[in-house]
Amino acid sequence: MTTEGYSALVQLLLTYSAFEHFLRCIGANIQTSHALLPDAERDRVLTQLRGLQGQGALFRDLRQHLDPPYQRQLAAHLRGDSCNPC
């Protein structure tokens, strides 16, 4: 179980690192990444994300370690409000 958890965490970190690199390649940044998805697609992604088992606990735990703008995005996500899934 612990091995699976660490494996999933490493996969998440590598995926996000690849996303950050992609943003640099296209000349974008995280603050403007919300424009990469149309509203309908953003809502679909958020619905799927909110349906994942354990996502609420993960994001509540991560929130305290983030800068305030990202904390606000996670708080909105956890409330079920519109937010930037990137």
VENRA-V818828 format. One record per residue. N is the residue number from 1. RES is the residue in one small letter. SS is DSSP state (@ for helix, = for strand, . for the rest). PSI is psi in whole degrees, 0 to 359 (NA if undefined). D_CENTER is the distance of its C-alpha to the mean C-alpha in whole Angstrom. Layout:
BEGIN
N&RES&SS&PSI&D_CENTER + N&RES&SS&PSI&D_CENTER
END
This chain:
BEGIN
1&m&.&313&23 + 2&t&@&319&22 + 3&t&@&317&22 + 4&e&@&322&20 + 5&g&@&314&18 + 6&y&@&320&18 + 7&s&@&316&18 + 8&a&@&320&14 + 9&l&@&317&13 + 10&v&@&318&15 + 11&q&@&317&13 + 12&l&@&314&10 + 13&l&@&318&11 + 14&l&@&321&13 + 15&t&@&315&11 + 16&y&@&323&8 + 17&s&@&319&12 + 18&a&@&321&13 + 19&f&@&317&11 + 20&e&@&319&12 + 21&h&@&318&15 + 22&f&@&315&15 + 23&l&@&316&14 + 24&r&@&320&17 + 25&c&@&326&19 + 26&i&.&6&19 + 27&g&.&26&20 + 28&a&.&174&16 + 29&n&.&172&14 + 30&i&@&328&11 + 31&q&@&333&13 + 32&t&@&6&14 + 33&s&@&339&11 + 34&h&@&334&11 + 35&a&@&351&15 + 36&l&@&338&14 + 37&l&.&135&13 + 38&p&.&158&16 + 39&d&@&316&16 + 40&a&@&320&17 + 41&e&@&320&14 + 42&r&@&316&12 + 43&d&@&321&13 + 44&r&@&316&14 + 45&v&@&315&10 + 46&l&@&321&9 + 47&t&@&315&13 + 48&q&@&317&12 + 49&l&@&315&9 + 50&r&@&340&11 + 51&g&.&353&14 + 52&l&.&135&12 + 53&q&.&128&15 + 54&g&.&356&14 + 55&q&@&324&10 + 56&g&@&313&12 + 57&a&@&318&13 + 58&l&@&311&11 + 59&f&@&326&9 + 60&r&@&320&12 + 61&d&@&320&13 + 62&l&@&328&11 + 63&r&@&318&11 + 64&q&.&344&14 + 65&h&.&5&14 + 66&l&.&161&12 + 67&d&.&155&14 + 68&p&@&318&15 + 69&p&@&323&13 + 70&y&@&327&9 + 71&q&@&319&11 + 72&r&@&320&12 + 73&q&@&316&9 + 74&l&@&322&8 + 75&a&@&317&12 + 76&a&@&317&12 + 77&h&@&313&9 + 78&l&@&331&11 + 79&r&@&347&15 + 80&g&.&13&14 + 81&d&.&168&14 + 82&s&.&138&13 + 83&c&.&176&10 + 84&n&.&112&8 + 85&p&.&352&5 + 86&c&.&NA&5
END
